[in-house]
């Protein structure tokens, strides 16, 4: 990860003369011209061959103060400050005998220390101006890179002094600022020979210079393969690895940042870094007091873990998992992201999966599913997907409510949601054998919330062939019914959804709950469509709404009521005209059509009245046909009324369909004031329905 250069412009220093007031007021439109004049004046002093040492240094200082205000950066560039600064950098590096040295400053026997101070000041201003990316190419185009590279080499030919130390630091920082997020300039730094002196400065005897050199290399290595390779070729890795163990948090932070950028998308360099002995120092940085070092260490371990399974195991064996788990609990979102990234990669190895859980990784991972940062969610889900591959972890995940969290998580991108589905599928595949036995035992766990979590998960994860064992033999159904009785809305909702899922596993849809209506009793014989209300051979006439309906006694035996009416001791036995009260002609005609043909087309409008008639005349086949028609119009508005109808007319299948509808639509229906009362009323039938349903799903027990 590239390290953005610190915003040094936030550090305000008091300039000389009257610049303080002008800078304070620079936001006003009338003041900008005054600032511009003052900038032009300072630039003219730098460009003047007559300026002495004190004048040059004062002008550079005043410009550096102005450059700290980002709003003034454009003014400095427009006024030619860059050209003047580069000119002085070039002059400070020229030999004393150079014929081009015509400036009074460089002809007055100025000391080496004073030249360093001038070059340092110029580098500082370049660094500040380059913070604005639009200035970077312009500054480099003027020829600043060769000057900065020469500054980096000064430690080889000059006596080490405080001014030189500051110059080396400023030159490195200027390169960092210029190359930040500018791949072309990164490449130009390499071509100008800037990388070898920066690598050498990693061993310079001043920690500030070491940090600046590492910071520059970190920026140059970011997504630039040519720079990465040259840094490695310059033998930077051993020094960088040693820096990881520094007691200076800022130093090891920069060092691990360089290594992180080197290994990114570079498998060969990853191996070189590991061969250089980086693994253990990186793991140690997981416990650093520096948050940035911890983030980079976690990220780097995640990258190491992609090499091979052996590397994943080595990382875990050396103690990386406990500090990574601790980082998950941090309030720092970036620490959460990087630690979950590393754990996600480590969790793809079977040897590490149990170790992560044993280190307490499940709870913090599940908690981070609620993170508002999409990368954190993605890493966490990927981690859980890996952990779910271990049978020993499945029970722990479910016990900690991992199933429900994965199922109902509000994921912020599609990739994470798809990974969550895969994790749930993996849990489902493992829910058998000893895992299933363990989960069944947990349904008797003393803690009720664990019982609830397990029974809900099993409703979704178990195979249909195990449903009876779980929900009937081991009282899982009772747990769900108790949840339906709860005053806790969430518990009711979870139980409703779970019960509906159980039914869906037994039947592909609600409609399939209805057995196909039988065409007739086994011994029934049909006269056929042509005999419906046909006087030919008719031996009985029914009077319906004042109209005659011709029928045949032999065909009416499919109805126990008609058979008793016509063959029993009722007065209708001897009558040729039988009065049929309380039924509409159209309904009676459809009923008789069913009796004569064994089938009938029933519209939704006619189905309710026909159901009543079918129940009255004990025509079970016709009842099933009516139920199938009515179920198509179950809605939020009429489900209670239809359930009552099912009770009134003994329409079991319709009642079951209403039950499933109420369970499925819990989120909406639960807002109705009557819902709890209805559910309590329906509970016995819910129990009976699921008991029968689950018994049928396990025919071996029948």
C-alpha positions in Angstrom: 0.0 0.0 0.0 1.5 3.3 -1.1 2.2 5.7 1.7 0.8 9.2 1.1 3.3 11.8 2.0 2.5 13.5 5.3 0.8 16.8 4.9 3.6 19.0 6.1 1.7 22.0 4.9 -0.4 21.7 8.1 2.7 22.8 10.1 2.7 26.6 10.1 5.8 28.6 10.8 6.1 32.3 11.3 7.8 33.9 8.3 9.9 37.0 8.3 8.7 40.5 7.6 5.0 41.2 7.0 4.2 37.8 5.3 2.3 36.6 8.3 -0.5 39.1 7.9 -0.7 38.6 4.1 -0.8 34.8 4.5 -3.6 35.0 7.1 -5.7 37.2 4.8 -4.9 35.3 1.6 -8.4 34.0 1.3 -9.7 37.4 0.4 -9.8 38.3 -3.3 -8.1 41.7 -2.8 -5.1 40.1 -1.0 -4.2 37.6 -3.7 -2.5 40.2 -5.8 -0.4 41.3 -2.8 0.7 37.7 -2.2 1.5 37.3 -5.9 3.7 40.4 -5.7 5.6 39.1 -2.7 6.1 35.7 -4.4 7.4 37.4 -7.5 9.8 39.4 -5.3 11.2 36.3 -3.5 11.6 34.6 -6.9 13.4 37.6 -8.3 15.8 37.5 -5.4 16.6 33.9 -6.2 17.1 34.7 -9.8 19.3 37.7 -9.1 23.1 37.0 -9.6 23.7 39.8 -7.1 21.9 38.2 -4.1 24.1 37.2 -1.3 23.9 34.2 1.0 21.6 35.8 3.6 19.2 37.1 0.9 19.0 33.7 -0.8 18.4 31.8 2.4 15.7 34.3 3.5 13.9 34.1 0.1 13.9 30.3 0.2 12.6 30.4 3.8 9.8 32.8 2.9 8.7 30.7 -0.1 8.8 27.5 2.0 6.3 29.1 4.5 4.0 30.2 1.7 4.3 26.7 0.1 2.8 25.2 3.2 -0.5 26.7 2.3 -1.9 24.4 -0.5 -4.0 27.3 -1.8 -0.9 29.3 -2.6 0.9 26.4 -4.4 -0.5 27.5 -7.8 0.7 31.0 -7.2 4.2 29.9 -6.5 4.3 27.7 -9.6 2.8 30.4 -11.8 5.4 32.9 -10.6 8.3 30.8 -11.7 9.4 29.5 -8.3 10.1 26.0 -9.6 12.6 27.2 -12.2 14.4 29.3 -9.6 14.5 26.5 -7.1 15.9 24.0 -9.6 18.5 26.5 -10.7 19.8 26.7 -7.2 19.8 23.0 -6.8 21.9 22.7 -10.0 24.3 25.4 -8.8 24.7 23.8 -5.4 25.9 20.6 -7.1 28.2 22.2 -9.6 32.0 22.1 -8.9 33.7 25.2 -7.5 35.6 25.7 -10.8 32.5 25.6 -12.9 32.4 28.5 -15.3 28.7 28.8 -15.1 28.9 29.9 -11.4 28.4 33.6 -11.9 26.1 34.2 -8.9 27.6 36.3 -6.1 26.3 33.7 -3.6 28.4 30.9 -5.1 31.5 33.2 -5.8 31.9 34.5 -2.2 33.4 31.3 -0.8 30.1 30.1 0.6 30.6 27.2 2.9 29.5 23.6 2.1 27.0 23.8 5.0 25.4 26.9 3.6 25.0 25.2 0.2 23.4 22.2 2.0 20.9 24.6 3.7 20.0 26.2 0.4 19.6 22.8 -1.3 17.6 21.5 1.7 15.2 24.5 1.5 14.7 24.1 -2.3 14.0 20.4 -1.8 11.4 21.2 0.9 9.6 23.6 -1.3 9.6 21.1 -4.2 8.2 18.5 -1.8 5.3 20.8 -0.7 4.5 22.0 -4.3 4.4 18.4 -5.5 1.7 17.4 -3.1 -0.7 18.7 -5.8 -0.5 16.1 -8.5 -1.0 18.6 -11.3 2.4 20.1 -10.4 4.4 16.9 -10.4 5.1 16.6 -14.1 5.8 20.3 -14.5 8.5 20.2 -11.7 10.1 17.1 -13.1 10.1 18.6 -16.6 12.3 21.5 -15.4 15.0 19.0 -14.5 14.7 18.5 -10.7 15.2 14.7 -10.6 19.0 14.7 -11.4 19.5 17.4 -8.8 17.7 15.4 -6.1 19.5 12.2 -7.0 22.8 14.0 -6.7 21.8 15.3 -3.3 21.2 11.7 -2.2 24.7 10.8 -3.1 26.3 13.6 -1.1 26.9 11.4 1.9 29.6 9.6 -0.1 31.7 12.6 -0.9 31.0 15.0 2.0 31.6 15.1 5.7 28.6 14.0 7.6 27.0 17.0 9.3 23.6 18.1 10.5 22.9 20.2 7.4 23.8 17.2 5.2 21.5 14.9 7.2 18.6 17.4 6.7 19.5 17.7 3.0 19.4 13.9 2.5 16.0 13.7 4.3 14.5 16.5 2.3 15.8 15.1 -1.0 14.2 11.7 -0.3 11.0 13.3 0.8 10.8 15.4 -2.4 11.2 12.3 -4.5 8.4 10.7 -2.4 6.1 13.7 -3.1 6.9 13.9 -6.8 6.4 10.1 -7.4 3.2 9.7 -5.4 0.6 8.1 -7.6 2.6 9.0 -10.7 3.9 5.9 -12.4 5.8 7.8 -15.1 7.8 9.8 -12.5 8.5 6.6 -10.5 10.1 5.1 -13.7 12.0 8.3 -14.4 13.5 8.2 -10.8 14.8 4.7 -11.6 16.3 5.8 -14.9 18.0 8.8 -13.3 19.7 6.4 -10.9 17.7 7.3 -7.8 17.1 3.8 -6.4 20.7 2.7 -5.5 21.4 5.8 -3.3 18.1 5.4 -1.6 18.8 1.8 -0.8 22.3 2.8 0.5 20.6 5.4 2.8 18.7 2.6 4.5 21.9 2.0 6.3 22.8 5.7 7.0 23.6 6.4 10.6 20.5 8.6 11.2 17.0 7.2 11.7 15.3 10.2 10.1 17.3 9.6 6.9 16.5 5.9 7.0 12.8 6.6 7.4 12.8 9.1 4.5 14.7 6.7 2.2 12.3 3.8 3.1 9.3 6.1 2.5 10.7 7.0 -0.9 11.3 3.4 -1.8 7.9 2.5 -0.6 6.3 5.0 -3.0 8.6 4.0 -5.9 7.8 0.2 -5.4 4.0 0.7 -5.5 2.7 -1.0 -8.6 5.9 -0.5 -10.6 7.6 -3.8 -11.4 10.7 -2.3 -12.8 11.4 -0.4 -9.6 10.5 -3.5 -7.5 13.1 -5.6 -9.3 15.8 -2.9 -9.0 15.2 -2.4 -5.3 15.6 -6.2 -4.8 18.7 -6.3 -7.1 20.3 -3.5 -5.0 20.1 -6.0 -2.0 17.6 -3.9 0.0 15.8 -6.9 1.5 18.3 -7.8 4.2 18.4 -4.2 5.5 14.6 -3.9 5.3 14.2 -7.1 7.3 16.6 -5.8 10.0 14.6 -2.6 10.1 11.5 -4.6 10.9 13.0 -5.2 14.3 13.7 -1.6 15.0 12.5 -0.1 18.3 11.5 3.0 16.3 7.8 2.5 15.4 8.0 4.9 12.5 11.0 3.1 11.0 9.6 -0.4 11.1 6.3 1.0 9.8 8.1 2.4 6.7 10.2 -0.8 6.3 7.2 -3.1 6.3 5.4 -0.7 3.9 8.3 -1.1 1.4 8.2 -4.9 1.7 4.4 -4.9 1.3 4.6 -3.0 -1.9 7.5 -5.1 -3.2 5.6 -8.4 -2.7 2.2 -7.1 -4.0 1.4 -9.2 -7.2 5.0 -10.4 -7.3 5.2 -14.1 -6.3 9.0 -14.3 -6.9 9.7 -11.3 -4.6 7.5 -12.9 -2.0 9.7 -15.9 -1.9 12.8 -13.7 -1.8 11.4 -11.8 1.1 10.7 -15.0 3.0 14.2 -16.3 2.2 15.5 -13.1 3.7 14.0 -14.1 7.0 11.0 -11.7 7.1 8.3 -14.0 8.3 9.0 -13.9 12.1 9.7 -10.2 12.3 6.5 -9.5 10.4 4.5 -11.7 12.8 6.1 -9.9 15.8 4.9 -6.6 14.3 1.3 -7.8 14.8 1.8 -6.8 18.4 3.4 -3.5 17.6 2.3 -0.3 19.4 2.1 1.3 15.9 -1.3 0.7 14.2 0.1 1.2 10.8 2.8 -1.5 11.3 0.1 -3.9 12.6 -2.1 -3.2 9.5 0.8 -3.7 7.1 2.0 -6.8 8.9 -1.5 -8.4 8.7 -1.7 -7.4 5.0 1.7 -8.9 4.3 0.9 -12.1 6.1 -2.2 -12.4 4.0 -0.1 -12.0 0.9 2.5 -14.6 2.2 -0.4 -17.0 2.8 -1.2 -17.1 -0.9 2.1 -18.7 -1.8 1.3 -22.3 -0.8 -0.2 -24.4 2.0 3.1 -24.8 3.8 3.5 -21.1 4.2 0.0 -20.9 5.7 0.9 -23.5 8.2 4.2 -21.8 9.0 2.5 -18.5 9.7 0.1 -20.2 12.1 2.8 -22.3 13.8 4.8 -19.1 14.5 2.0 -17.6 16.5 0.3 -15.3 14.1 -3.3 -16.3 14.7 -3.9 -15.0 18.3 -2.7 -11.4 17.5 -4.7 -11.4 14.3 -7.8 -12.4 16.2 -7.1 -9.7 18.7 -6.9 -7.2 15.8 -10.4 -8.2 14.8 -11.7 -6.7 18.1 -10.1 -3.3 17.4 -12.2 -0.3 16.7 -9.9 0.6 13.9 -11.6 -0.4 10.6 -8.4 -0.8 8.8 -7.0 -3.1 11.4 -10.2 -5.1 11.1 -9.9 -5.2 7.3 -6.3 -6.4 7.2 -6.6 -8.9 10.0 -9.7 -10.4 8.5 -7.9 -10.5 5.1 -5.0 -12.5 6.6 -7.3 -14.8 8.5 -9.4 -15.4 5.4 -6.3 -16.6 3.6 -5.0 -18.7 6.5 -8.5 -20.3 6.9 -8.3 -21.9 3.5 -5.8 -24.4 4.9 -7.3 -27.3 6.9 -4.5 -27.2 9.5 -5.3 -23.6 10.4 -9.1 -23.8 10.5 -9.5 -25.4 13.9 -6.7 -23.1 15.3 -8.5 -19.9 14.3 -11.7 -21.1 16.1 -9.7 -22.3 19.2 -8.1 -18.8 19.4 -11.6 -17.3 19.7 -11.9 -16.2 16.1 -15.6 -17.0 15.5 -17.2 -14.4 17.7 -15.3 -11.3 16.4 -15.6 -12.5 12.8 -19.4 -12.8 13.2 -19.6 -9.4 14.8 -17.8 -7.8 11.9 -20.5 -9.1 9.5 -22.3 -5.9 10.5 -19.4 -3.7 9.4 -20.2 -0.8 7.2 -17.0 -1.3 5.2 -17.5 -3.6 2.3 -13.9 -5.0 2.3 -14.2 -6.0 5.9 -17.5 -7.8 5.2 -15.9 -9.5 2.2 -12.9 -10.7 4.1 -14.9 -11.9 7.1 -17.3 -13.9 4.9 -14.4 -15.5 3.1 -12.9 -16.4 6.4 -16.1 -18.1 7.6 -16.3 -19.9 4.3 -12.9 -21.4 4.9 -13.7 -22.2 8.6 -16.9 -24.0 7.6 -14.8 -26.6 5.7 -13.8 -28.1 9.0 -16.5 -30.3 10.5 -15.2 -29.4 14.0 -16.0 -25.8 13.3 -19.5 -26.2 11.9 -21.0 -26.7 15.4 -19.1 -23.7 16.8 -20.3 -21.5 13.9 -23.9 -22.5 14.4 -23.7 -22.3 18.2 -22.4 -18.7 17.9 -25.4 -17.8 15.6 -23.2 -17.8 12.5 -25.8 -19.5 10.3 -28.4 -16.8 10.9 -25.9 -14.0 10.5 -24.7 -15.4 7.2 -28.3 -16.0 6.0 -29.7 -12.6 7.0 -26.6 -10.4 6.6 -26.9 -7.1 4.8 -24.0 -7.5 2.5 -22.7 -4.5 0.6 -21.6 -6.1 -2.6 -22.7 -9.0 -4.7 -19.4 -10.9 -4.4 -19.7 -11.0 -0.6 -23.4 -12.2 -0.8 -22.3 -15.0 -3.2 -19.6 -16.1 -0.9 -22.1 -16.1 2.0 -24.3 -18.5 0.0 -21.3 -20.7 -0.6 -20.5 -20.7 3.1 -24.1 -21.7 3.9 -23.9 -24.4 1.3 -20.7 -25.7 2.9 -22.5 -25.8 6.3 -25.3 -27.7 4.8 -22.9 -30.3 3.3 -21.3 -30.8 6.7 -24.6 -31.2 8.6 -24.7 -35.0 8.7 -23.1 -37.8 10.6 -21.3 -36.8 13.8 -21.9 -33.1 13.1 -25.6 -33.7 13.0 -25.5 -35.8 16.2 -23.6 -33.0 18.0 -26.1 -30.4 16.9 -29.0 -32.6 18.0 -27.4 -32.8 21.4 -27.2 -29.1 21.5 -30.9 -28.8 21.2 -30.9 -29.9 24.9 -28.2 -27.4 25.8 -29.0 -25.5 29.0 -28.8 -22.1 27.3 -32.1 -21.5 25.5 -30.6 -19.2 22.9 -28.3 -21.9 21.8 -31.2 -24.3 21.5 -33.0 -21.8 19.3 -29.9 -21.1 17.1 -29.4 -24.8 16.5 -33.0 -25.7 15.7 -33.3 -22.8 13.3 -30.1 -23.8 11.5 -31.2 -27.4 11.3 -34.4 -26.4 9.7 -32.4 -25.0 6.8 -29.4 -27.3 6.7 -30.6 -30.8 7.4 -31.4 -33.3 4.8 -35.2 -34.1 4.5 -34.4 -37.7 5.4 -33.2 -36.4 8.8 -36.2 -34.1 9.5 -38.2 -36.6 11.4 -35.3 -37.6 13.6 -34.6 -33.9 14.4 -38.0 -32.4 14.8 -40.2 -35.3 16.0 -37.9 -37.8 17.7 -35.7 -35.1 19.3 -38.5 -32.5 19.9 -37.1 -29.9 17.5 -40.7 -29.2 16.4 -41.6 -28.4 20.0 -38.8 -25.8 20.2 -40.1 -24.1 17.1 -43.6 -24.1 18.4 -42.5 -22.6 21.7 -40.8 -19.9 19.7 -44.0 -19.2 17.9 -45.7 -18.6 21.3 -43.0 -16.2 22.4 -43.6 -12.5 22.9 -40.3 -11.9 21.1 -41.1 -10.8 17.5 -37.7 -11.9 16.2 -38.1 -15.4 17.7 -41.6 -15.7 16.1 -40.3 -14.6 12.8 -37.3 -17.0 12.9 -39.6 -19.9 13.8 -42.1 -19.1 11.1 -39.5 -19.0 8.4 -37.9 -22.2 9.7 -41.2 -24.1 9.7 -42.0 -22.8 6.2 -38.6 -24.1 5.1 -39.2 -27.5 6.6 -42.4 -27.7 4.6 -40.7 -26.5 1.5 -38.2 -29.3 1.7 -40.9 -31.9 1.9 -42.9 -30.3 -0.9 -41.6 -28.3 -3.9 -44.5 -25.8 -3.5 -47.6 -25.1 -1.4 -49.8 -26.4 -4.2 -48.0 -29.8 -4.0 -49.4 -30.1 -0.5 -52.6 -31.3 -2.2 -52.8 -34.8 -3.2 -54.3 -35.2 -6.6 -58.1 -35.5 -6.1 -59.2 -39.0 -6.8 -61.4 -39.4 -9.9 -63.7 -41.7 -7.9 -64.0 -44.2 -5.2 -62.5 -47.6 -6.2 -65.8 -49.2 -7.1 -67.5 -46.1 -8.6 -68.9 -46.2 -12.2 -69.6 -43.1 -14.1 -72.5 -42.6 -16.5 -70.7 -39.8 -18.3 -71.2 -36.2 -19.3 -74.2 -36.9 -21.6 -76.3 -38.1 -18.7 -75.9 -35.0 -16.5 -79.4 -33.5 -16.0 -80.7 -35.9 -18.7 -84.2 -37.2 -18.2 -83.3 -40.4 -20.2 -83.5 -43.3 -17.8 -83.8 -40.8 -14.9 -85.3 -42.3 -11.8 -85.1 -39.4 -9.4 -85.6 -35.7 -9.8 -84.1 -33.0 -7.5 -85.8 -29.7 -7.0 -83.2 -26.9 -6.7 -84.3 -23.3 -6.6 -87.6 -24.3 -8.1 -86.0 -26.1 -11.0 -85.8 -29.8 -11.8 -82.6 -31.7 -12.1 -82.8 -35.2 -13.5 -80.6 -37.8 -11.9 -79.9 -41.5 -11.7 -79.9 -43.4 -8.3 -77.2 -45.8 -9.5 -74.7 -42.9 -10.0 -75.3 -41.2 -6.7 -73.8 -43.9 -4.5 -70.4 -42.1 -4.5 -71.9 -39.7 -2.0 -72.7 -41.3 1.4 -75.4 -38.7 1.9 -77.2 -39.4 -1.3 -76.9 -43.1 -0.7 -78.4 -42.8 2.7 -81.0 -40.4 1.4 -82.1 -42.7 -1.4 -81.4 -46.2 -0.1 -81.9 -45.7 3.6 -84.9 -45.0 5.8 -85.3 -41.4 4.8 -88.6 -40.3 3.2 -86.8 -39.4 0.0 -86.3 -43.1 -0.7 -89.8 -43.5 -2.2 -90.0 -40.0 -3.6 -89.5 -39.2 -7.2 -89.0 -35.5 -6.6 -86.5 -34.6 -3.9 -86.2 -31.0 -2.6 -82.6 -29.8 -2.1 -82.7 -26.6 0.0 -79.9 -24.1 0.8 -77.9 -24.6 -2.4 -77.7 -22.7 -5.6 -78.5 -24.3 -8.9 -75.1 -23.6 -10.5 -73.3 -25.1 -7.4 -75.6 -28.2 -7.5 -75.1 -28.7 -11.2 -71.3 -28.7 -10.7 -71.5 -31.1 -7.9 -73.6 -33.5 -9.9 -71.3 -33.1 -12.9 -68.4 -34.3 -10.6 -70.5 -37.2 -9.5 -71.3 -38.2 -13.1 -67.8 -37.7 -14.5 -65.3 -37.8 -11.6 -63.9 -34.3 -12.5 -65.0 -30.8 -13.0 -63.6 -27.4 -13.8 -64.1 -25.1 -10.8 -63.6 -21.3 -10.9 -62.3 -19.4 -7.9 -65.7 -17.7 -7.7 -67.6 -20.9 -7.5 -65.1 -22.8 -5.4 -66.2 -21.6 -1.9 -69.9 -22.4 -2.3 -69.0 -25.7 -4.0 -66.6 -26.6 -1.1 -69.5 -26.2 1.3 -71.7 -28.5 -0.8 -68.9 -31.0 -1.2 -68.4 -31.2 2.6 -72.2 -31.4 3.2 -72.5 -34.4 0.7 -69.2 -36.0 1.8 -67.5 -35.8 -1.6 -63.9 -35.8 -0.7 -62.6 -35.7 -4.2 -64.7 -32.6 -5.0 -63.4 -31.0 -1.8 -59.9 -31.4 -3.0 -60.7 -29.8 -6.3 -62.3 -26.9 -4.6 -59.4 -26.5 -2.1 -56.9 -26.4 -5.0 -58.9 -23.6 -6.6 -59.3 -21.6 -3.4 -55.7 -21.8 -2.4 -54.8 -19.8 -5.5 -56.4 -16.7 -4.1 -55.0 -16.8 -0.6 -53.8 -13.3 0.2 -52.8 -11.1 3.1 -56.4 -9.8 3.3 -58.3 -13.1 3.3 -56.0 -15.7 4.8 -57.8 -15.6 8.2 -61.2 -15.9 6.6 -60.1 -18.8 4.4 -58.6 -20.6 7.4 -61.9 -20.3 9.2 -63.6 -21.7 6.1 -61.2 -24.6 6.1 -62.1 -25.3 9.7 -65.9 -25.0 9.1 -65.8 -27.4 6.1 -63.1 -29.8 7.3 -60.9 -28.7 4.4 -57.6 -29.9 5.8 -55.4 -29.2 2.8 -56.8 -25.6 2.5 -56.1 -25.1 6.2 -52.6 -26.3 5.8 -52.0 -24.0 2.9 -53.3 -21.1 5.0 -50.9 -22.1 7.8 -48.0 -22.1 5.5 -49.0 -18.7 4.0 -49.2 -17.2 7.5 -45.8 -18.6 8.4 -44.3 -17.4 5.1 -45.7 -13.9 5.4 -44.9 -13.4 9.0 -43.0 -10.1 8.4 -46.2 -8.5 7.1 -48.9 -10.2 9.0 -47.2 -9.9 12.4 -48.0 -6.2 12.3 -51.7 -7.0 12.4 -53.2 -6.8 15.9 -54.9 -10.1 15.5 -51.9 -12.2 14.4 -50.7 -13.5 17.8 -54.2 -14.6 18.7 -54.7 -16.4 15.4 -51.3 -18.1 15.7 -52.1 -19.4 19.2 -55.4 -20.7 17.9 -53.7 -22.4 15.0 -50.8 -23.9 17.0 -52.5 -27.4 17.5 -53.1 -27.7 13.8 -49.6 -26.5 13.0 -48.2 -29.3 15.2 -50.5 -31.9 13.7 -49.7 -30.8 10.1 -45.9 -30.9 10.6 -46.1 -34.2 12.6 -47.9 -35.8 9.7 -45.7 -34.1 7.1 -42.5 -35.2 8.7 -43.7 -38.8 9.2 -44.5 -39.0 5.5 -41.0 -37.7 4.7 -39.5 -40.7 6.5 -41.5 -43.6 5.0 -39.1 -46.2 6.6 -40.8 -45.5 9.9 -44.3 -46.0 8.5 
